[in-house]
């Protein structure tokens, strides 16, 4: 190994200059804002809320859309910034959109169950949107964990839905492949976790996601060094970091069932999953269905998403393979240019 003091000194000088420029850039930047598309609170129960996005023009589809994101993160990533907003693009394409905000469960919510969230909050939110718009059915969209819950809901209440679209959602939890998340979920002692802490802190769950690709946690900070003097790039980076750091907790009893019945025992795709004493038969999910998945998803493998196509009872069903990763579905350039217009067109064709 050659010792090059001059080269090391030059590299240290360059890095120092970058850090100085970065400090100057941060000093000029204002507050980091996300989820700025205008919306109004229209319904609330406990910690759960429903917001209605404000449209400037009449919707092309008068049947409204209710979106449910995962509970593990905030839905703000769907509206990260004006030029990287899946929600804004869907609005621009003519949809009338409502979104569920699961809120921030506290230690007092440790006994809330999956039944409380699907049969309770989700069903009540659907009924509110139906009633307030004077329609029998609405369009439903679900993302990741929210897609799994929306599929369960559609299997129990198909008469209330005009269509279902899910994005990067897991349904078959058996083929984990090289995905550490699936292996980790099968072998953790979830009973010990829930019994010990009650409501599961978001940071605890996030640490598991951080282990999926540990090198990314290093490379992203090394990469940002080259953008320290670019205010726009820095703001983009900070918006994403703000979203990633906003981690709601998970009610213990709901999390227990989520891990044991889905990740561990894979009951949903096997036709043995029950909710509130009722068997959830995917063949009862007969509404038009669009399954959006990311071809390079390292969080939810394609093998986990695609088997639902054969399991459901819908005759009108389509797949949309999105070229990219799990988060790229919402914030990538192709998401704005290709995915959102395609999804909106698909939904509009199925308006009542």
N, C-alpha and C positions, 0 to 999 in steps of 0.2 A: 504494500500500500504506500503510495507516494504522499509525502507530507508537503502540502503547498500552502504555507502561511499567507502568501499574497492572495491566493484564491479564496481562502476562508475569510480573510479580512474584507475582500470585495463583496462576498456574499452577505456578510453581516451588515455591511454598509447599505447594500441594496435593500435588504429586509427592513432595516431601520428606517430608511426613507419611505418605504411602503407603509410602515406602521404610522409614521408621522402624517403622511397623506390621508391615511384612513381615519386618523383622529380628526383631522381638519374636515374631512367629508362628513363624519358623524356629527360634528359641531354644527354644520350647516343644515342638517336634516331635521325635519319636524317629527311629529308623532307618527308612528307606524300604524296605519289604518288598514283594516281588512273589512270585508263584507259591507261595502258602501252602497250597493244597489238599494234604492228606497223601498222600504217595506213597512207595514203597520201590524201591530199586535191585534189579533182578532179573537183569540181564544186562549184560555189559560186554566190549567188544573194542577194544583200542587207545583212541582218544579217544571212541568211540561207546558210548552206554549206552542201556538201555531201563529205564524206570520203570513201575511198576504203581500206579495210583491206588487208594487204600484205600477200600473201600465199607463203609458201616455196615449196609446191608441187601442181601439177595440181588438180583442183577441180573435185570431182566425178560427180557433176552436173554443166554443162556448162551454164545453165540458171541462171543468177545472182539473188541475193536476196537483196531487199532494205528494210531496217528497219527504222521505225519511232517511236520514243519514245514519251512520253507525253511532252507537253510544260511546265508543272508545275514544272518539275525537269529536271536535266541533264541526258543524256543517259549513263553517266559514270558508273552507277550502273550495267550495263550489262557487264562491264569489270572492276570490282572493284579491283581485284588483280589476278595474274596469276592462282592461284589454286581455284579461285571463280569467274570465268569469263564465262558467258553464251556465249558471242561472241567467245572467244577463243575455247571453246568446239565445237561450231557449225563449226568453221573453221577446227578444227581437224577432225570432222566427214565428211568433204568434201564439204562444201558449200562455194560459192564465195559471200562475203558479202560487201554491201555498207550500210552506215548509214547516216541518215539525222541529222544534228545539227541545231536546230532552232535558236541558238544564244541567244543574250540578247537584247530583244526589249527595246527601250528607250521611253522617253516621246513623241518623234517625231513620234512614231509608233502607237499612240493611235487610229488612224482611220483605221488601217488595219483590214480587216474583215475575217470571216471564208472562204469566197470565195477566198480571197487573198492567204490563206494558203493551201486550198485543190485544188481549180481550178488553182491556180497560182503556188506556190512553190512546192507542192507535185507533181502536174501533170508535171511540168517542170523537176523535178528531175527524175521522172519515164521515161520521154522521153529521158533525157540525158543518163540514164543507158541503155535503149533500144538501142539508137543510137550508143553509144560507144562500145556496145557488138555485134552489128549487129543482134539483135533479135527483133521479133515482140512483144513478151510477156516476163515479168519477174515475179519472185516470190515476193510477198509483205508480210512483217511482220509488225504488229503494236502492241504497248504496251500501256495499260490503255487508256488514252485520245487519244493517237496515234492510238490505235486499233479502237476506235470509228470513228475517221477521216478516217482511212484506209477502214473501212466498207462502209462509205459514198462514198469514192472514188471508191471502187470496184463496187458500185451500179450504178455509173455514167460512169465508164470507164472499164467495164469488158473485153473488147476486148484487153486491154493492159496487163492483168494479167494472169499468168499461174496458180497461186494459191494464197490463202490468209491465213495467220496464225495470230490470235490475242491472246494476253496474258492479262488476268485479265482486260478485257475491258467492260465498261458499255454500254448497248443498250436500256434496258427498265428501265426508271428512276422512275417508279411508286412505285414498292414494296420496299420502303426504310427500312421497318421492324424497327429494333432497331438501324439502322445506322444514327448517328447524322448528318453526312455529307449531306445526302439526305434531311433531314428535314431542316437543316440550309440553303441549297441551294434554297429550295422552298420558304422560307420566307424572305430572305434578299432583300433589296431594291437595286437591281443591277443597276438600272438607276441612283439612287442617287450616288452610288459608282463611276460609270464610269464618270458621269457628273462632279463629284467633283475632282477626281484625274487623270482621263484620262487613263493612263496606270497603271494597277493594280500591286502594288509591290508584289513580291514573298513572302515577310514576312507576308503580310496580309493574303494571301491564306494559308500559312503554319500554321498560328495560328489556323485556322479552323481544320486542320488535327490534330493539337496538342490536340484539345478538344475531339477527338474521344475516346481516352483512356488516360486521364490525369495521371493516376497512372504510366503509362509506362515511362513518362518523369522523374519521381522520381526514380522508381526501376532500370532503366538502369544505373543511376549515382551511386546508392548504390551498384549495382552489380559490377561495374568496380573497386570498392575499393579492391575487392579480386584479381584483376588482375594487380594491379599497379606495381608489381615486375616482371611481365611476359612481356617481350618486344614484343613478337609475338602477344599475345592477345591484348596488348595496341595498336599496330599498326593496327590490324584488327578493333578495336573500333574507332580509329581516322580516318581511311579511310571512314568508314560509316558516321561518324559525318561530315567529310569534304563534302561528297556528299550531306547529308541532309541540310547542311548550304549553298549550292550553289543554289540559288533560282532565276531563271529568272523571269522577270515581264511578265504580260499578256497584250497584246494590248486591249484597252478598248472595242472597237466595237466587236471584236471577242469574248471577254469574255461575253459581253452583250447577244449575240446570243446563246452562249454556255449554259449559265445559263437559259435564258428565254425559248428558243425553245426545249432544251433537258431536263435539270433537272426540270424545272418548268412545262412546257406544254407537255413533253414526246412525241414530234411530230414524232420522227424517227420511233419508233416501231408501232406507230398508223398510219403510212403511210401518214402523213401530213407535213412532214419536207420538206422545200424547200431550195435550194442553188442556188443563181444566177438566181432566177426566174424559176428554174426547179424543179419539184417534184422528190424527192429521193425515188424511189420504191425499197425496199429491194428484191423484187422478181427478179429484174434485176441483182442481185448479184448471178451469176450462176457459178462462178469459184470454183474449189475444195477448201474446207474450213476446217481448223483445229481450234477449239475453246479451248484454254488452260485457265482453271480457277483454282483458289486456293480454296480448300474446306473450309479453315478457314479464308477467307478474311474478315477483318473487315472494309475495305475501300470500296471495290466494292462487294456488296452482290452477291451470286450466282444467286439469283432471278433477278438480273439486267443483268447478262451475258447470262444465258441459253435460255431465250425466243427467241433470235435471230435465233436459230436453226430452228424453225418452220416458221419464217418470211421470210427467204431468199429463193432464187430460186435454190440454188445449190443442185444437186443430190448426189454429192460426198462430204459428210460432216461428220466430226467426232468431238467428245468431248474428252478432256483430263483432267480429274480431278486430280489436283496436291495436294498432302497432305501437307498442310502448309498454310502460310499467304501470303499476297500481295507481300512483298519484298522477301520472301523466294523463290519465283519462279525463281529469278535471282541469288541469292547468296547462297542458301542452298546446302548442300551436294548432296541431291537427284536431284537437278537441274543439276548438273554436271554428275552424274552417270546414271540418268534415263531420265530426261526430254529432255535435249539437244540431246542425241542419238536418242530418239524416234521421235522428231520433224525433225531432219535431215533426218532420214530414210523415214519419211512421205513425205518430200519435194522431196527427190531424186527420189522416185517412181513416182513423177508427173513432172519430167523434160521432156522438149519437145524433 
